[in-house]
Amino acid sequence: FPLLCTSATVNVGIQPLLDAIVNCVPSPAERGVRLADDSRLAATDSGPASAFVWKTVADPFAGRITMFRVLSGTLKSDSTIQNPARETPERLGHLVLLQGKTQTNVPEIKAGDIGAVAKLKETLTGDLLADKGKAAGVAPIKFPEPVISYAIEPKSRGDEEKISTSMHRLQEEDPAIAYTRDPQTKELLLAGQGQLHIEVTVAKLKRRFGVEVLLKPPRIPYRETITAATEAHGRHKKQTGGHGQFGDCKVKFEPLPRGSDFQFVDDIFGGSIPRQFVPAIEKGLQEARVRGFLAGYPMVDFRATVFDGSYHQVDSSEMSFKMAASLAFKDGMSRARPTILEPIMEVEVYAPSDYAGDLMGDLNSRRGRIGGMDTRGVSTVIRAKVPMSEMLTYEQHLTSATGGRGSYHMEFSHYEEVPSHLHGKIISASKAERGQELHEEV
């Protein structure tokens, strides 16, 4: 294969590259298009039209610009074509040929050529456009999963909605980025293929949409749980003249296996607490467990059984029993040996075999547990389970350690107890973070 060295920024080697494409690369007419079933679609100007969308550009003024390559047939301006994947027709307005920033309107674009069209409503990168009922089975693009995430927040207050709108426009352009709101930490998260990918996306936000954001490591979604069973008593009584407030309940707390979340059991007999107040007890426990006990993280994997209590004919109310349940929660957690859980990630690292030893040692230093190692040619795949908190800066380390020749993939596996010597650090960080949030709200 020919090897060419070029630099577009200083205009070196561009003409030899173009010449090599013309002289060495087969034309669409010679090669056709490989379909998902390994057959080939002939790139002829006649017959049904089909085009593959290979790029989408989000322009703040012109809107969505869709770039495509015509696989077969001829696309014509001011015509209608089908998007089979989204089961919707698309109206093609003015077709254009692109040469840098120069756009040339053309009446039609034939097989093998690349063109663009503005303001398609539903079509995104990777979609196929085809005459109705004539869709070719082109293999879809497989976009890589994001490997690095950052929390983003606007530099200017009130820009959060603008961030959301702009990021969705950029996602249309680059499906390899992910933009979500974490339901647990409530943070806006931007995920991509690496540090540079994130930085380029942030630069696009500023340059195209005028939105400046701050990047920071995402919060770790810790959880809390209990390790011992206990019984607790919550009694709320308040007299201020007129009707008072009275609620009294006894609750048993028991640990459950990982992944059980929370179970509430009504074990009241004999009418010690009227049935209409039991849902208020459950609600009080639910609200208390979300606030946590040690560090403000949700309490999970335990059962709460309300088994006794008392009430007042006049002063008892749903609010009173809700408060009593909250007091019972605090009373029980103080004796149930609470602990902190951290998310554990399933990690696969891909790198040349020469780096395997150092990479395994590094994963061990991150409290990881090596699960296995495979050799694939000159490369090694290392499998491990590593705490999420230890992987926040791993992408930069891996790039540095392997000279850019390593990559990795990770996904959530399960929750495990945090070593006791790390509790103090996590609790202090959580309190400082919550204090900062309260300060910002004020």
C-alpha positions as CSV (number, residue, x, y, z in Angstrom):
1,F,0.0,0.0,0.0
2,P,1.3,3.5,-0.7
3,L,2.3,5.6,2.3
4,L,1.9,9.4,2.1
5,C,2.8,12.0,4.7
6,T,0.7,15.2,4.6
7,S,-0.2,18.3,6.7
8,A,-3.3,20.2,5.7
9,T,-2.5,23.0,8.1
10,V,0.7,24.0,6.3
11,N,-0.4,22.6,2.9
12,V,2.3,20.0,2.6
13,G,1.8,16.8,0.6
14,I,-1.9,17.6,-0.3
15,Q,-1.4,17.4,-4.1
16,P,0.4,14.1,-4.0
17,L,-2.4,12.7,-1.8
18,L,-5.0,13.8,-4.3
19,D,-3.0,12.3,-7.2
20,A,-2.7,9.1,-5.3
21,I,-6.4,8.9,-4.7
22,V,-7.1,9.4,-8.4
23,N,-4.4,6.9,-9.5
24,C,-4.5,4.2,-6.9
25,V,-8.0,4.1,-5.4
26,P,-10.7,2.4,-7.4
27,S,-13.6,4.6,-8.5
28,P,-17.1,3.9,-7.3
29,A,-18.0,2.6,-10.8
30,E,-15.2,0.0,-10.6
31,R,-15.8,-1.2,-7.1
32,G,-19.5,-0.5,-6.2
33,V,-20.7,-0.5,-2.6
34,R,-20.4,-3.4,-0.2
35,L,-23.8,-4.3,1.4
36,A,-24.5,-5.8,4.8
37,D,-24.8,-9.3,3.2
38,D,-21.4,-8.9,1.5
39,S,-23.0,-8.4,-2.0
40,R,-22.2,-5.3,-4.0
41,L,-24.4,-2.5,-5.2
42,A,-23.4,-1.2,-8.7
43,A,-22.8,2.5,-8.7
44,T,-24.7,3.3,-11.8
45,D,-26.5,6.6,-12.6
46,S,-29.7,4.8,-13.7
47,G,-32.1,2.9,-11.6
48,P,-33.4,3.5,-8.0
49,A,-31.5,6.3,-6.1
50,S,-29.8,5.7,-2.8
51,A,-27.4,7.8,-0.7
52,F,-25.5,7.2,2.5
53,V,-25.2,10.1,5.0
54,W,-21.7,10.1,6.3
55,K,-21.6,13.5,8.1
56,T,-23.9,16.0,9.6
57,V,-22.9,19.6,10.5
58,A,-24.8,21.7,13.0
59,D,-24.7,25.3,11.7
60,P,-26.1,27.9,14.1
61,F,-27.5,29.9,11.2
62,A,-28.2,27.4,8.4
63,G,-29.4,24.7,10.7
64,R,-28.5,21.0,10.0
65,I,-26.4,20.4,6.9
66,T,-26.4,16.8,5.7
67,M,-23.5,15.4,3.7
68,F,-24.0,12.3,1.7
69,R,-22.5,10.1,-1.0
70,V,-24.8,8.8,-3.7
71,L,-24.5,5.0,-3.9
72,S,-26.6,4.4,-6.9
73,G,-29.0,6.3,-9.2
74,T,-29.3,10.1,-9.3
75,L,-30.5,12.5,-6.6
76,K,-32.4,15.5,-7.9
77,S,-33.1,18.9,-6.3
78,D,-36.7,19.6,-5.1
79,S,-37.6,15.9,-4.9
80,T,-38.7,13.6,-2.1
81,I,-36.8,10.6,-0.9
82,Q,-37.4,8.0,1.9
83,N,-35.5,7.4,5.1
84,P,-36.2,3.7,5.7
85,A,-34.7,3.5,9.2
86,R,-36.9,6.3,10.5
87,E,-39.8,5.5,8.3
88,T,-40.2,9.1,7.1
89,P,-40.0,10.9,3.8
90,E,-37.4,13.7,3.4
91,R,-37.8,16.7,1.1
92,L,-34.6,17.5,-0.7
93,G,-34.3,21.2,-1.4
94,H,-31.3,22.7,-3.1
95,L,-28.5,20.1,-3.6
96,V,-25.0,21.5,-3.4
97,L,-21.4,20.5,-4.0
98,L,-18.9,21.5,-1.3
99,Q,-15.4,22.8,-2.0
100,G,-14.2,24.1,1.4
101,K,-16.6,26.9,2.4
102,T,-17.8,27.3,-1.2
103,Q,-21.2,25.8,-2.0
104,T,-22.3,25.3,-5.6
105,N,-26.0,24.6,-6.4
106,V,-26.5,21.7,-8.8
107,P,-29.7,20.2,-10.2
108,E,-28.6,16.6,-9.5
109,I,-25.9,14.5,-8.0
110,K,-25.0,11.1,-9.6
111,A,-23.7,7.8,-8.3
112,G,-20.3,8.0,-6.7
113,D,-20.4,11.7,-6.1
114,I,-20.5,13.5,-2.7
115,G,-23.0,16.3,-2.0
116,A,-24.9,18.1,0.7
117,V,-28.4,19.4,1.4
118,A,-29.7,21.6,4.2
119,K,-32.7,21.2,6.6
120,L,-33.5,17.6,6.5
121,K,-35.8,17.0,9.5
122,E,-35.1,13.5,10.7
123,T,-32.0,12.2,8.9
124,L,-28.8,11.8,10.9
125,T,-25.2,10.5,10.4
126,G,-25.2,6.8,9.3
127,D,-28.7,6.9,7.8
128,L,-29.6,5.7,4.3
129,L,-31.8,7.7,1.9
130,A,-33.5,5.7,-0.9
131,D,-36.4,5.7,-3.3
132,K,-39.5,4.3,-1.6
133,G,-39.3,0.5,-1.4
134,K,-35.8,0.4,-2.9
135,A,-33.6,0.6,0.2
136,A,-30.2,-1.1,-0.1
137,G,-28.9,-3.1,2.9
138,V,-25.8,-0.9,3.6
139,A,-24.0,-2.0,6.8
140,P,-24.6,0.7,9.5
141,I,-21.8,2.6,11.1
142,K,-20.8,1.3,14.5
143,F,-19.8,4.3,16.6
144,P,-17.5,3.6,19.5
145,E,-18.7,3.8,23.1
146,P,-17.5,6.9,25.0
147,V,-14.6,6.1,27.4
148,I,-14.1,9.4,29.3
149,S,-16.7,11.7,30.9
150,Y,-16.7,15.2,32.4
151,A,-19.3,17.1,34.3
152,I,-20.0,20.4,32.5
153,E,-21.5,23.6,33.9
154,P,-22.1,27.0,32.3
155,K,-19.7,29.8,33.1
156,S,-22.7,32.2,33.0
157,R,-25.8,31.5,35.1
158,G,-28.9,30.8,33.0
159,D,-27.0,29.2,30.1
160,E,-27.9,25.6,31.1
161,E,-30.8,25.5,28.6
162,K,-28.6,26.9,25.9
163,I,-26.0,24.2,26.7
164,S,-28.6,21.5,26.2
165,T,-29.8,22.9,22.9
166,S,-26.3,23.4,21.5
167,M,-25.1,19.9,22.7
168,H,-28.0,18.2,21.0
169,R,-27.0,19.9,17.8
170,L,-23.4,18.8,18.2
171,Q,-24.6,15.2,18.9
172,E,-26.3,15.2,15.5
173,E,-22.9,16.1,14.0
174,D,-20.8,13.7,16.1
175,P,-22.6,10.6,17.3
176,A,-19.5,9.4,19.1
177,I,-20.1,12.0,21.9
178,A,-22.8,11.5,24.6
179,Y,-24.6,14.2,26.5
180,T,-26.8,13.2,29.4
181,R,-28.0,14.3,32.8
182,D,-27.0,11.8,35.5
183,P,-30.2,10.9,37.3
184,Q,-28.3,10.2,40.5
185,T,-25.9,13.2,40.8
186,K,-28.1,15.6,38.7
187,E,-24.9,16.6,36.8
188,L,-24.7,17.4,33.1
189,L,-22.2,14.9,31.6
190,L,-20.2,15.1,28.4
191,A,-18.6,11.9,27.3
192,G,-16.3,11.2,24.4
193,Q,-13.4,9.2,23.0
194,G,-10.6,11.0,24.9
195,Q,-9.4,14.2,26.4
196,L,-8.8,15.8,23.0
197,H,-12.3,14.8,21.8
198,I,-13.8,16.5,24.8
199,E,-11.7,19.6,24.4
200,V,-12.6,19.9,20.7
201,T,-16.3,19.6,21.5
202,V,-16.1,22.3,24.2
203,A,-14.3,24.6,21.7
204,K,-17.1,24.0,19.2
205,L,-19.6,25.0,21.8
206,K,-17.9,28.3,22.3
207,R,-17.0,29.0,18.7
208,R,-20.3,28.1,17.1
209,F,-22.9,28.7,19.7
210,G,-21.2,31.2,22.1
211,V,-21.5,28.9,25.1
212,E,-18.6,28.7,27.5
213,V,-18.5,25.8,30.0
214,L,-16.4,24.6,32.8
215,L,-15.1,21.0,32.9
216,K,-14.7,19.0,36.1
217,P,-14.5,15.4,37.1
218,P,-17.9,13.8,37.5
219,R,-19.2,13.0,40.9
220,I,-19.0,9.4,41.9
221,P,-22.5,8.0,42.6
222,Y,-21.7,6.5,46.0
223,R,-24.3,4.7,48.0
224,E,-24.8,3.8,51.6
225,T,-26.1,0.6,53.2
226,I,-26.3,-1.1,56.6
227,T,-24.4,-4.3,57.7
228,A,-26.4,-5.2,60.8
229,A,-30.1,-5.6,61.8
230,T,-31.6,-3.4,64.4
231,E,-34.9,-2.1,65.8
232,A,-35.6,1.6,66.1
233,H,-38.2,3.9,67.6
234,G,-39.4,7.2,66.2
235,R,-41.8,9.4,68.2
236,H,-42.9,12.9,67.0
237,K,-45.0,14.9,69.5
238,K,-45.6,18.6,69.3
239,Q,-48.2,20.7,71.2
240,T,-48.7,24.4,70.1
241,G,-52.3,25.1,71.2
242,G,-55.3,23.6,69.5
243,H,-54.6,20.4,67.6
244,G,-51.1,19.1,68.2
245,Q,-49.0,16.6,66.3
246,F,-48.4,13.0,67.3
247,G,-46.9,10.1,65.5
248,D,-45.2,7.0,66.9
249,C,-43.7,4.0,65.1
250,K,-41.3,1.2,65.6
251,V,-39.3,-0.1,62.7
252,K,-36.9,-3.0,62.1
253,F,-34.0,-2.5,59.7
254,E,-32.3,-5.5,58.0
255,P,-29.5,-5.6,55.4
256,L,-30.3,-7.2,52.0
257,P,-28.1,-8.6,49.2
258,R,-26.5,-6.1,46.7
259,G,-28.9,-4.9,44.1
260,S,-32.0,-5.2,46.3
261,D,-32.5,-1.4,46.7
262,F,-35.2,-0.9,49.3
263,Q,-38.1,-2.9,50.6
264,F,-40.8,-1.7,52.9
265,V,-43.0,-4.1,54.9
266,D,-46.2,-3.4,56.8
267,D,-46.3,-5.8,59.7
268,I,-48.8,-3.9,61.9
269,F,-51.3,-6.0,63.8
270,G,-54.1,-5.1,66.2
271,G,-54.6,-1.5,65.0
272,S,-51.7,0.1,66.8
273,I,-51.3,2.4,63.8
274,P,-54.4,3.0,61.6
275,R,-53.9,1.8,58.0
276,Q,-54.3,5.3,56.5
277,F,-51.0,6.4,58.2
278,V,-48.8,3.5,57.0
279,P,-48.2,5.1,53.5
280,A,-47.0,8.2,55.3
281,I,-44.5,6.1,57.3
282,E,-43.2,4.5,54.0
283,K,-42.9,8.0,52.5
284,G,-41.0,9.3,55.5
285,L,-38.5,6.4,55.3
286,Q,-38.1,6.8,51.5
287,E,-37.3,10.5,51.9
288,A,-34.9,9.8,54.8
289,R,-33.0,7.1,52.9
290,V,-32.5,9.3,49.9
291,R,-30.7,11.9,52.1
292,G,-28.5,9.1,53.5
293,F,-26.9,9.0,56.9
294,L,-23.1,9.0,56.7
295,A,-22.3,11.2,53.7
296,G,-25.5,12.3,52.1
297,Y,-25.7,9.4,49.6
298,P,-28.9,7.3,49.1
299,M,-29.2,4.3,51.4
300,V,-29.8,1.1,49.6
301,D,-30.0,-2.7,50.0
302,F,-32.1,-2.9,53.2
303,R,-35.5,-3.8,54.4
304,A,-37.6,-1.6,56.7
305,T,-40.5,-3.3,58.6
306,V,-42.9,-1.2,60.6
307,F,-44.3,-3.5,63.3
308,D,-45.7,-1.4,66.1
309,G,-46.5,2.1,67.2
310,S,-49.3,4.3,68.6
311,Y,-51.5,7.2,67.6
312,H,-53.7,9.9,69.0
313,Q,-57.4,10.1,68.0
314,V,-57.1,13.9,67.4
315,D,-53.4,14.9,67.0
316,S,-52.2,12.1,64.7
317,S,-51.8,12.9,61.0
318,E,-49.9,11.8,57.9
319,M,-47.3,14.5,58.5
320,S,-46.8,13.4,62.1
321,F,-46.2,9.8,61.1
322,K,-43.9,10.9,58.3
323,M,-41.8,12.8,60.8
324,A,-41.9,9.8,63.2
325,A,-40.5,7.6,60.4
326,S,-37.7,10.0,59.7
327,L,-36.8,9.9,63.4
328,A,-36.9,6.1,63.5
329,F,-34.6,6.1,60.5
330,K,-32.0,8.2,62.2
331,D,-32.3,6.2,65.4
332,G,-31.9,2.9,63.5
333,M,-29.0,3.9,61.3
334,S,-26.9,4.9,64.3
335,R,-26.8,1.3,65.4
336,A,-27.0,-0.6,62.1
337,R,-23.3,-0.2,61.3
338,P,-23.8,1.9,58.1
339,T,-21.1,1.8,55.4
340,I,-20.4,3.3,52.0
341,L,-20.7,1.5,48.7
342,E,-18.8,2.5,45.5
343,P,-19.4,1.6,41.9
344,I,-17.1,-1.0,40.4
345,M,-16.4,-0.9,36.7
346,E,-15.7,-3.8,34.3
347,V,-12.6,-2.6,32.4
348,E,-10.8,-4.0,29.3
349,V,-7.5,-2.5,28.4
350,Y,-6.0,-3.0,24.9
351,A,-2.3,-2.3,24.4
352,P,0.9,-3.8,22.8
353,S,2.1,-6.8,24.8
354,D,5.3,-4.9,25.8
355,Y,3.2,-2.8,28.2
356,A,1.2,-5.6,29.8
357,G,3.2,-5.8,33.0
358,D,3.3,-2.1,33.7
359,L,-0.4,-1.8,32.9
360,M,-1.4,-4.6,35.2
361,G,0.7,-3.1,38.0
362,D,-1.0,0.2,37.5
363,L,-4.5,-1.3,37.7
364,N,-3.5,-3.1,40.9
365,S,-2.4,0.2,42.3
366,R,-5.8,1.6,41.5
367,R,-7.4,-1.1,43.8
368,G,-8.3,-3.1,40.7
369,R,-8.6,-6.9,40.5
370,I,-7.2,-8.5,37.4
371,G,-9.7,-11.0,35.9
372,G,-7.6,-12.3,33.0
373,M,-5.4,-11.5,30.1
374,D,-5.6,-12.5,26.4
375,T,-3.0,-12.2,23.7
376,R,-4.2,-11.1,20.2
377,G,-1.3,-11.0,17.8
378,V,1.2,-8.4,19.2
379,S,-1.5,-6.9,21.5
380,T,-2.8,-7.8,24.9
381,V,-6.3,-7.5,26.4
382,I,-6.3,-7.1,30.1
383,R,-9.6,-7.6,32.0
384,A,-10.1,-6.1,35.4
385,K,-12.7,-4.8,37.9
386,V,-11.7,-1.3,39.2
387,P,-13.5,1.3,41.4
388,M,-14.9,4.1,39.3
389,S,-13.2,6.7,41.4
390,E,-9.8,5.3,40.4
391,M,-10.6,5.5,36.7
392,L,-11.4,9.2,36.3
393,T,-7.9,10.1,34.9
394,Y,-7.1,6.7,33.4
395,E,-7.4,7.8,29.8
396,Q,-4.6,10.4,30.2
397,H,-2.4,7.9,32.0
398,L,-2.9,5.2,29.4
399,T,-2.1,7.5,26.6
400,S,1.1,8.6,28.3
401,A,2.2,5.1,29.4
402,T,1.7,3.6,25.9
403,G,2.7,6.5,23.7
404,G,-0.9,6.7,22.5
405,R,-1.0,3.0,21.5
406,G,-3.4,1.8,24.2
407,S,-7.1,2.1,24.5
408,Y,-9.7,0.8,27.0
409,H,-13.4,0.2,27.4
410,M,-15.4,0.2,30.7
411,E,-18.9,-0.3,31.9
412,F,-20.7,-0.5,35.2
413,S,-20.5,-3.9,37.0
414,H,-21.8,-3.6,40.6
415,Y,-21.4,-1.9,43.9
416,E,-19.0,-2.9,46.7
417,E,-18.1,-1.7,50.1
418,V,-15.5,1.1,50.3
419,P,-12.5,0.2,52.4
420,S,-13.0,1.7,55.9
421,H,-9.8,3.8,55.7
422,L,-11.4,5.8,52.8
423,H,-14.6,6.6,54.6
424,G,-13.3,9.8,56.2
425,K,-12.1,11.2,52.9
426,I,-15.4,10.5,51.1
427,I,-17.5,12.0,53.9
428,S,-15.4,15.1,54.1
429,A,-15.5,15.6,50.4
430,S,-19.3,15.1,50.3
431,K,-19.9,17.6,53.2
432,A,-17.6,20.2,51.4
433,E,-19.5,19.7,48.2
434,R,-22.9,20.1,49.8
435,G,-21.7,23.1,51.6
436,Q,-20.6,24.7,48.3
437,E,-24.0,23.9,46.8
438,L,-25.8,25.6,49.7
439,H,-23.5,28.6,49.4
440,E,-24.3,28.9,45.6
441,E,-28.0,28.7,46.2
442,V,-27.8,31.5,48.8
